[in-house]
Amino acid sequence: MKKNDFFELQVTSTTLKGYGVAHIDGYAVFVKSACKGDAVSAKIIKVTKNYAVAIIDTVLQSSADRTADDCPVFGKCGSCTFRHISYEAECALKEAHVNDAFSHIGGLDLKISAFHGFSPCGYRNKAVYPVSPSKDGGIISGFYAEKSHRIVEHAFCAISNVDFAKIRTDTVGFAEKNGISAYDEAESAGVLRAIYLRSAKDGSIVITLIVNGSFFGSEEAEKRFCGFITSKYPQICSILVNINKKKTNAVLGEKWRVLYGDGYLYDELCGKKFRISPASFYQVNRGGAEILYGIAKKYASLSSGETLLDLYCGAGTVGICIAESDTKLFGVEIVQSAVEDAKYNASENGVDAEFFCIDAQKSLDDGRLKSISPDVITIDPPRKGCGIESVRKIASFGAKRIVYVSCDPATLARDLAEFEKCGYKAVCAEAVDMFPRTGHVETVVKLIRQ
């Protein structure tokens, strides 16, 4: 087998990255945008010792799971993974993937008891649109292609807030008319790096202009922009500038300026009110988050007067949503603005809480936490999970129950296996499709001390 060869392939499974898997004499071939049950003629584009990658030339026989592609940039944009299969098939695939991780990675006798799907349209309350110079000297904006920093332009994104693409387009138009250049990553020159948008349940929107410099053009241009964009979109409640002058792939810089409003997004979640700073973590699917936190509350089963320790707490959303009226809540978060949000949010919702600005992994050795005896611990780490050392330290608190919220089934299964060695058994789990049409899924697990 070599590059540019053509083969007729029978696809026998689908990966969470949206590739169909076929075999030729036991040799794996991953076919982009194919799915289980497809018969395809495919062109080989990459050959390695252990596998090959191919693209579809012709679909010879369609799988029962295949659906019509409803996005003009699907396969080019790196955002969605599953626009070529039915949503029912996507949910079944994700459920099987979580269970497979439990058994094969964690060696656990555990299966999710329920899989909660969610509407795959318009659920994202956050979008970051990178920009770059166009060949004709203008500005292009969209999402990055898969595994690249090449921008794929698009007029509309089916999974995002319906107003986001319109605001993005008008912001780019303003920049072009006012001579505000796009950031050229190769040359490290130009002003506007990206447009960052967030929305709330009531429709309000916060826009952040990420710039390579001190201003979005100039102070005068910033004033004109605020007047222009808010007159066209009165739902915009705040406008900020984020300054990022570094040669880096990191989206956000450390300095912020508020141009309009107070700089915060205000939202409602599980009947509680939250203030969110632009640098604070907040779930991108608000409705899905309510399902997720409802499961976490059920698993936490807090009794009267119990103490809750919330690690990786962000703006305090998990702990505050599951706390009872007499719960004592302690939270740990590394982002200072998120800690300030958490303090504000706890006060607004009448929750007795203390929050510490510490790296969650390092906090387990911090003297302030060693005096805490939590009855329940909640953990919602980044995709890399907790890791073996942190698991051991979390277990050393001796909590009765641990509620683990995870966005990566593989690192979750690894950590659950380590918790079991430390005397905590995973007894039940549910999954929530927080990210429909992508390869990601959220899982909540309840562990009890043996």
DOLUM-723795 format. One record per residue (C-alpha): residue in one letter; residue number from 0; x, y, z. Coordinates in pm, 1 decimal. Last residue first. Example, Ala and Ser with C-alpha at 12.3 -4.5 7.8 and 13.67 -1.06 7.14 Angstrom:
 aa   i     east    north       up
  s   1   1367.0   -106.0    714.0
  a   0   1230.0   -450.0    780.0
This chain:
 aa   i     east    north       up
  q 449  -1517.7    134.5   5123.9
  r 448  -1538.8    505.5   5051.7
  i 447  -1798.6    579.9   4784.6
  l 446  -1746.5    698.7   4430.1
  k 445  -2014.3    859.9   4213.9
  v 444  -1929.7    921.7   3848.9
  v 443  -2037.6   1201.5   3613.5
  t 442  -1945.1   1185.1   3242.9
  e 441  -1912.8   1453.2   2973.5
  v 440  -1875.8   1371.9   2603.0
  h 439  -1648.8   1495.2   2325.5
  g 438  -1619.6   1390.1   1960.6
  t 437  -1825.0   1680.6   1829.0
  r 436  -2177.5   1686.5   1682.5
  p 435  -2331.2   1734.7   2028.0
  f 434  -2099.2   1877.5   2299.0
  m 433  -2260.5   1842.8   2642.0
  d 432  -2373.7   1488.9   2565.5
  v 431  -2431.4   1388.6   2926.9
  a 430  -2309.6   1057.9   3070.3
  e 429  -2420.0    881.0   3387.4
  a 428  -2219.3    680.9   3639.9
  c 427  -2269.5    454.6   3939.8
  v 426  -2069.6    268.4   4204.3
  a 425  -1708.7    379.3   4154.0
  k 424  -1528.0    229.6   4454.3
  y 423  -1295.7    431.7   4674.0
  g 422  -1033.3    252.2   4885.1
  c 421   -710.0    399.7   4747.1
  k 420   -665.6    122.1   4489.7
  e 419  -1018.6    201.8   4370.8
  f 418   -920.3    568.2   4336.4
  e 417   -637.9    457.0   4105.6
  a 416   -880.0    270.4   3877.7
  l 415  -1109.4    574.4   3880.9
  d 414   -817.2    794.1   3769.4
  r 413   -743.2    580.4   3462.2
  a 412  -1113.0    559.1   3373.9
  l 411  -1146.0    938.5   3394.6
  t 410   -832.1    990.3   3186.4
  a 409   -986.0    776.4   2909.4
  p 408  -1345.0    904.9   2939.5
  d 407  -1240.7   1269.9   2890.1
  c 406  -1477.9   1553.5   2989.3
  s 405  -1498.1   1444.3   3353.2
  v 404  -1709.8   1515.3   3660.7
  y 403  -1603.2   1305.7   3962.6
  v 402  -1828.9   1303.4   4268.6
  i 401  -1650.0   1170.3   4576.5
  r 400  -1833.4   1030.9   4877.9
  k 399  -1754.4    963.7   5243.8
  a 398  -1450.3   1192.9   5237.5
  g 397  -1125.1   1049.8   5376.3
  f 396   -906.2   1348.1   5291.1
  s 395   -638.1   1094.3   5184.5
  a 394   -842.2   1006.2   4876.0
  i 393   -775.5   1351.6   4731.4
  k 392   -403.9   1303.6   4798.2
  r 391   -396.6    965.2   4623.6
  v 390   -592.2   1099.1   4327.2
  s 389   -354.7   1394.8   4304.6
  e 388    -53.1   1165.0   4283.2
  i 387   -211.9    940.1   4020.2
  g 386   -330.3   1208.6   3778.8
  c 385   -626.6   1445.2   3810.6
  g 384   -764.4   1442.7   3457.3
  k 383   -583.0   1556.0   3141.0
  r 382   -910.3   1698.6   3005.7
  p 381   -933.1   1962.8   3278.4
  p 380  -1053.1   1865.8   3628.3
  d 379  -1408.7   1865.9   3766.0
  i 378  -1375.0   1726.2   4118.3
  t 377  -1641.9   1717.9   4388.8
  i 376  -1554.0   1609.3   4741.1
  v 375  -1812.0   1508.3   5002.9
  d 374  -1790.4   1479.2   5381.4
  p 373  -1497.5   1719.4   5386.8
  s 372  -1260.4   1738.5   5684.0
  i 371  -1074.7   2067.0   5634.0
  s 370   -761.8   2140.0   5840.1
  k 369   -534.1   2020.0   5560.8
  l 368   -695.2   2268.1   5323.8
  r 367   -537.2   2582.5   5467.5
  g 366   -202.0   2405.5   5505.8
  d 365   -166.4   2352.6   5132.5
  d 364    -52.0   2004.9   5027.1
  l 363   -375.1   1927.2   4840.4
  s 362   -362.1   2277.8   4700.8
  k 361    -78.8   2180.5   4464.4
  q 360   -312.0   1973.7   4243.8
  a 359   -592.1   2230.4   4262.3
  d 358   -356.9   2515.7   4171.9
  i 357   -438.6   2772.5   4437.6
  c 356   -676.0   3068.8   4464.3
  f 355   -881.6   2962.2   4765.5
  f 354  -1257.4   2990.9   4806.9
  e 353  -1463.9   2996.7   5125.4
  a 352  -1837.4   2934.5   5128.1
  d 351  -2165.6   2969.1   5318.1
  v 350  -2411.1   2984.0   5027.4
  g 349  -2667.8   3263.9   5012.2
  n 348  -2694.1   3272.3   4634.6
  e 347  -2548.9   3620.2   4585.9
  s 346  -2277.1   3551.3   4844.2
  a 345  -2174.3   3228.0   4673.2
  n 344  -2170.3   3404.1   4336.5
  y 343  -1949.9   3690.3   4457.5
  k 342  -1698.1   3450.9   4613.2
  a 341  -1700.7   3234.3   4300.2
  d 340  -1650.9   3537.2   4073.0
  e 339  -1348.5   3644.8   4278.5
  v 338  -1212.2   3291.3   4250.7
  a 337  -1273.2   3297.9   3874.2
  s 336  -1077.7   3624.0   3847.3
  q 335   -787.4   3460.4   4033.5
  v 334   -762.5   3154.1   3808.6
  i 333   -614.4   2857.3   4002.9
  e 332   -936.3   2731.7   4167.3
  v 331  -1018.5   2564.6   4500.6
  g 330  -1358.5   2571.5   4668.0
  f 329  -1481.9   2515.3   5024.6
  l 328  -1854.8   2488.4   5088.8
  k 327  -2030.1   2453.2   5424.9
  t 326  -2375.8   2317.7   5345.1
  d 325  -2670.7   2462.6   5542.3
  s 324  -2893.1   2564.7   5250.4
  e 323  -2785.5   2268.2   5037.9
  a 322  -2494.4   2286.1   4794.2
  i 321  -2533.0   2125.5   4450.1
  c 320  -2551.9   2437.6   4232.9
  i 319  -2304.8   2633.1   4449.5
  g 318  -2042.9   2358.1   4433.5
  v 317  -2067.5   2305.4   4058.0
  t 316  -2089.0   2674.0   3958.8
  g 315  -1812.4   2811.2   4179.4
  a 314  -1659.7   3040.6   3917.1
  g 313  -1399.5   2772.5   3841.2
  c 312  -1420.4   2495.7   4104.9
  y 311  -1116.7   2286.3   4010.8
  l 310  -1174.6   2114.6   4348.2
  d 309  -1504.0   2155.4   4535.4
  l 308  -1486.2   2049.5   4902.4
  l 307  -1830.0   2002.8   5058.6
  t 306  -1899.5   1994.6   5434.0
  e 305  -2217.8   1839.4   5574.5
  g 304  -2462.7   2034.6   5793.2
  s 303  -2778.3   1857.8   5674.9
  s 302  -2709.6   1580.2   5428.7
  l 301  -2551.0   1615.1   5086.2
  s 300  -2645.1   1341.4   4840.3
  a 299  -2336.1   1412.2   4624.0
  y 298  -2466.8   1172.8   4356.7
  k 297  -2798.7   1355.8   4320.6
  k 296  -2623.5   1694.3   4312.5
  a 295  -2380.1   1567.7   4047.2
  i 294  -2672.5   1438.9   3838.5
  g 293  -2842.7   1779.0   3858.3
  y 292  -2508.5   1939.8   3774.5
  l 291  -2491.7   1752.5   3444.7
  i 290  -2855.6   1819.3   3350.2
  e 289  -2812.3   2190.2   3425.3
  a 288  -2481.8   2188.0   3236.4
  g 287  -2657.0   2047.7   2928.4
  g 286  -2889.1   2347.6   2926.6
  r 285  -2594.3   2588.8   2955.6
  n 284  -2375.1   2426.1   2694.2
  v 283  -2039.7   2607.4   2686.6
  q 282  -1974.7   2532.3   3056.8
  y 281  -1807.1   2827.2   3225.6
  f 280  -1437.5   2869.4   3298.4
  s 279  -1341.4   3221.2   3405.0
  a 278  -1133.5   3445.9   3177.0
  p 277  -1435.9   3648.6   3057.1
  s 276  -1559.7   3695.4   3415.0
  i 275  -1882.9   3511.3   3500.5
  r 274  -2148.3   3628.3   3745.1
  f 273  -2392.1   3356.5   3843.8
  k 272  -2750.4   3330.4   3964.9
  k 271  -2896.7   3000.3   4088.3
  g 270  -3210.8   2825.4   3960.6
  c 269  -3009.4   2539.4   3815.2
  l 268  -2805.8   2793.7   3614.7
  e 267  -2882.6   3161.9   3558.0
  d 266  -2646.4   3398.6   3381.8
  y 265  -2463.9   3727.9   3418.4
  l 264  -2170.6   3794.4   3185.7
  y 263  -1920.6   4044.9   3320.0
  g 262  -1720.6   4337.2   3179.5
  d 261  -1910.3   4618.4   3356.0
  g 260  -2072.9   4771.4   3048.5
  y 259  -1863.1   4914.9   2763.8
  l 258  -1490.9   4949.1   2696.0
  v 257  -1357.4   4724.9   2974.1
  r 256   -981.2   4667.8   2958.1
  w 255   -807.8   4333.5   3008.8
  k 254   -445.9   4224.8   3060.6
  e 253   -327.7   3861.8   3088.4
  g 252   -339.7   3760.7   2723.3
  l 251   -592.5   3522.8   2576.1
  v 250   -572.5   3280.5   2283.8
  a 249   -253.0   3097.3   2374.9
  n 248    -79.5   2993.6   2052.3
  t 247    202.5   3230.3   2137.2
  k 246    414.7   3514.1   2007.9
  k 245    306.1   3745.0   2290.0
  k 244    128.0   4078.6   2250.6
  n 243   -205.2   3963.3   2394.6
  i 242   -420.6   4249.7   2522.8
  n 241   -786.3   4166.1   2586.1
  v 240  -1030.7   4443.8   2499.1
  l 239  -1378.1   4433.1   2646.5
  i 238  -1738.7   4496.0   2543.3
  s 237  -2033.8   4437.8   2775.3
  c 236  -2413.2   4405.3   2754.6
  i 235  -2452.9   4319.1   2385.9
  q 234  -2827.7   4251.2   2352.3
  p 233  -2862.5   4590.5   2181.5
  y 232  -2705.6   4443.8   1864.8
  k 231  -2704.1   4707.1   1587.5
  s 230  -2682.4   5006.5   1822.1
  t 229  -2443.9   4808.5   2042.3
  i 228  -2206.2   4736.9   1750.5
  f 227  -2179.0   5092.3   1616.3
  g 226  -2159.2   5279.9   1946.6
  c 225  -1899.1   5044.1   2088.4
  f 224  -1703.6   5052.1   1761.9
  r 223  -1698.3   5431.3   1753.3
  k 222  -1560.9   5443.9   2107.0
  e 221  -1295.0   5183.3   2022.6
  a 220  -1196.0   5373.6   1708.7
  e 219  -1144.5   5688.3   1916.4
  e 218   -925.1   5504.6   2167.1
  s 217   -722.3   5366.8   1877.6
  g 216   -703.0   5061.7   1651.4
  f 215   -844.3   4810.1   1898.4
  f 214   -595.9   4936.2   2154.3
  s 213   -289.4   4836.1   2355.8
  g 212   -133.1   4597.5   2106.9
  n 211   -184.1   4255.4   1955.6
  v 210   -556.8   4250.0   2015.6
  i 209   -827.4   4017.1   2145.8
  l 208  -1163.1   4194.2   2110.3
  t 207  -1402.4   4062.0   2375.9
  i 206  -1778.7   4052.5   2323.9
  v 205  -2030.1   3984.2   2600.5
  i 204  -2382.9   3883.7   2497.6
  s 203  -2726.6   3903.9   2660.3
  g 202  -2984.6   3657.6   2529.9
  d 201  -3161.0   3595.8   2862.4
  k 200  -2992.8   3254.6   2899.2
  a 199  -2645.7   3404.4   2862.0
  s 198  -2399.1   3458.8   2576.1
  r 197  -2022.5   3462.8   2524.3
  l 196  -1815.9   3593.7   2233.0
  y 195  -1440.6   3615.9   2159.5
  i 194  -1315.0   3786.5   1843.7
  a 193   -953.7   3708.3   1754.2
  r 192   -610.8   3851.5   1675.0
  l 191   -691.2   4210.0   1573.8
  v 190   -376.3   4424.4   1550.0
  g 189   -119.9   4330.9   1287.1
  a 188    226.2   4177.4   1306.4
  s 187    372.3   3852.3   1438.9
  e 186    489.9   3783.0   1081.8
  a 185    369.1   3421.7   1061.8
  e 184     69.0   3486.5   1288.7
  d 183    -54.0   3783.5   1086.2
  y 182   -293.6   3974.0   1311.2
  a 181   -568.5   4151.1   1119.6
  s 180   -536.4   4522.0   1049.9
  i 179   -755.8   4804.3   1177.3
  g 178   -801.8   5041.5    882.7
  n 177  -1141.4   5168.4    994.5
  k 176  -1347.2   5010.3    716.0
  e 175  -1167.8   4674.8    759.0
  a 174  -1210.4   4672.8   1137.6
  f 173  -1579.7   4761.0   1111.1
  g 172  -1637.2   4479.8    859.6
  v 171  -1460.7   4230.9   1088.2
  t 170  -1687.5   4337.1   1375.1
  d 169  -1992.3   4310.1   1148.3
  t 168  -1901.8   3953.5   1048.7
  r 167  -1834.6   3846.0   1408.3
  i 166  -2162.5   3997.0   1526.1
  k 165  -2349.1   3806.4   1254.5
  a 164  -2160.6   3481.8   1329.5
  f 163  -2246.4   3506.9   1700.1
  d 162  -2615.3   3589.8   1668.2
  v 161  -2738.9   3232.8   1613.5
  n 160  -2561.5   3101.9   1925.5
  s 159  -2342.1   2817.0   1809.0
  i 158  -2406.1   2456.6   1695.6
  a 157  -2527.5   2542.8   1344.3
  c 156  -2238.4   2775.0   1261.0
  f 155  -2312.2   3042.1    999.7
  a 154  -2133.3   3240.2    729.6
  h 153  -1818.0   3030.2    718.7
  e 152  -1448.8   3095.1    663.7
  v 151  -1199.8   2817.2    733.6
  i 150   -890.2   2959.9    901.0
  r 149   -561.9   2773.2    868.2
  h 148   -409.8   2734.4   1214.5
  s 147   -393.5   2357.7   1180.2
  k 146   -492.7   2025.3   1337.9
  e 145   -848.2   2038.7   1199.3
  a 144   -924.3   2362.9   1015.4
  y 143   -945.4   2668.8   1235.9
  f 142  -1274.9   2850.2   1279.2
  g 141  -1390.4   3162.4   1098.6
  s 140  -1241.0   3500.0   1009.2
  i 139  -1088.2   3663.8    703.3
  i 138   -964.3   4021.7    692.5
  g 137   -879.2   4241.6    395.0
  g 136   -550.8   4284.6    209.0
  d 135   -652.0   4093.1   -104.7
  k 134   -487.1   3770.7     13.2
  s 133   -678.5   3783.0    340.3
  p 132   -518.3   3883.5    669.1
  s 131   -602.3   3667.3    971.4
  v 130   -880.8   3631.6   1226.6
  p 129   -951.7   3381.2   1503.5
  y 128  -1316.1   3339.7   1605.5
  v 127  -1365.1   3232.1   1966.7
  a 126  -1714.1   3105.9   2046.4
  k 125  -1915.8   3062.6   2366.2
  n 124  -2281.3   2991.6   2443.4
  r 123  -2284.1   2677.4   2230.1
  y 122  -2627.1   2511.1   2211.3
  g 121  -2743.7   2637.2   1873.0
  c 120  -2850.4   2298.5   1737.4
  p 119  -2747.8   1951.5   1860.2
  s 118  -3035.5   1930.6   2110.9
  f 117  -2914.3   1718.9   2401.5
  g 116  -2862.5   1352.6   2474.9
  h 115  -2850.6   1209.9   2826.6
  f 114  -2696.8    863.3   2853.5
  a 113  -2813.7    663.1   3154.1
  s 112  -2682.4    383.0   3377.1
  i 111  -2320.1    420.2   3265.3
  k 110  -2132.7     93.6   3301.3
  l 109  -1892.4    -19.7   3572.4
  d 108  -1697.3   -335.8   3647.4
  l 107  -1371.2   -150.2   3608.0
  g 106  -1047.2   -247.3   3434.4
  g 105   -977.9    125.5   3403.9
  i 104   -855.4    135.0   3044.2
  h 103  -1045.8   -160.7   2893.9
  s 102  -1359.8   -173.6   3109.9
  f 101  -1425.2    191.8   3196.3
  a 100  -1293.4    315.7   2861.2
  d  99  -1527.1     76.1   2676.5
  n  98  -1823.1    203.4   2877.8
  v  97  -1740.9    562.3   2782.3
  h  96  -1691.7    469.4   2414.6
  a  95  -2016.2    270.5   2400.6
  e  94  -2211.8    571.8   2526.2
  k  93  -2035.1    795.9   2275.6
  l  92  -2120.0    568.5   1983.2
  a  91  -2483.7    533.8   2090.2
  c  90  -2512.6    912.7   2114.6
  e  89  -2364.7    960.0   1767.0
  a  88  -2594.4    696.3   1618.1
  e  87  -2899.2    875.1   1761.1
  y  86  -2764.5   1206.7   1624.9
  s  85  -2758.9   1060.5   1276.5
  i  84  -2425.5   1046.5   1094.5
  h  83  -2241.2   1284.7    856.8
  r  82  -2244.9   1590.7   1085.7
  f  81  -2033.8   1395.9   1333.2
  t  80  -1699.2   1568.2   1392.0
  c  79  -1778.2   1938.2   1423.9
  s  78  -1527.1   2218.0   1495.0
  g  77  -1222.5   2158.8   1275.5
  c  76  -1369.5   2326.2    967.5
  k  75  -1290.9   2145.9    642.4
  g  74  -1483.1   1821.1    688.5
  f  73  -1806.2   2014.0    736.4
  v  72  -1772.4   2353.6    564.7
  p  71  -2104.5   2360.2    377.3
  c  70  -2294.9   2217.2    676.0
  d  69  -2598.9   1988.3    645.5
  d  68  -2426.9   1663.3    540.2
  a  67  -2704.5   1417.8    457.8
  t  66  -2725.7   1133.6    707.9
  r  65  -2534.7    807.1    751.2
  d  64  -2640.2    566.8   1029.0
  a  63  -2800.2    312.7    792.8
  s  62  -2460.7    302.4    623.7
  s  61  -2438.3    410.8    263.2
  q  60  -2317.5    182.8    -13.0
  l  59  -2059.7    275.5   -276.5
  v  58  -1969.4    609.4   -117.3
  t  57  -1713.5    746.7   -360.3
  d  56  -1369.3    906.7   -320.7
  i  55  -1363.8    897.9     57.6
  i  54  -1041.4   1001.9    226.0
  a  53   -777.2    767.0    361.7
  v  52   -540.6    726.0    655.7
  a  51   -313.9    422.4    696.2
  y  50   -212.3    213.4    997.0
  n  49     69.6     38.5   1181.8
  k  48    385.3    107.3    980.7
  t  47    254.0    435.1    844.3
  v  46     75.0    535.6    523.4
  k  45   -102.0    865.7    458.2
  i  44   -336.3    993.2    185.7
  i  43   -491.5    664.0     68.9
  k  42   -788.0    725.4   -160.8
  a  41  -1118.8    557.7    -75.1
  s  40  -1393.5    365.9   -254.4
  v  39  -1653.0    316.6     11.4
  a  38  -1885.4     62.6    176.2
  d  37  -2038.4    225.4    482.2
  g  36  -2171.0     15.9    770.5
  k  35  -1982.2    193.8   1047.7
  c  34  -1904.0    549.9    944.8
  a  33  -1691.7    748.2    700.3
  s  32  -1597.9   1113.7    750.2
  k  31  -1221.2   1044.4    723.1
  v  30  -1130.7    680.9    655.9
  f  29   -892.1    517.7    900.2
  v  28   -727.7    207.1    749.2
  a  27   -614.1    -68.0    982.2
  y  26   -401.7   -359.6    853.4
  g  25   -558.5   -698.7    934.0
  d  24   -550.0   -814.3    571.2
  i  23   -705.3   -482.9    466.2
  h  22   -908.2   -334.8    748.6
  a  21  -1168.2    -58.4    782.3
  v  20  -1227.4    205.5   1049.3
  g  19  -1453.6    506.5    989.1
  y  18  -1317.0    835.4   1114.5
  g  17  -1520.3   1092.0   1307.2
  k  16  -1270.2   1159.6   1584.1
  l  15  -1481.9    953.8   1823.7
  t  14  -1405.2    651.7   1608.1
  t  13  -1647.1    458.9   1386.6
  s  12  -1658.7     83.9   1321.9
  t  11  -1670.3   -181.0   1048.2
  v  10  -1615.3     20.8    729.8
  q   9  -1599.1   -201.9    421.0
  l   8  -1329.7    -73.2    186.7
  e   7  -1272.6    -46.1   -189.0
  f   6   -916.5     71.6   -235.2
  f   5   -740.1    351.1   -422.7
  d   4   -364.1    417.9   -401.3
  n   3   -260.3    783.2   -364.2
  k   2     -0.5    704.3    -91.9
  k   1    124.0    347.6    -85.0
  m   0      0.0      0.0      0.0
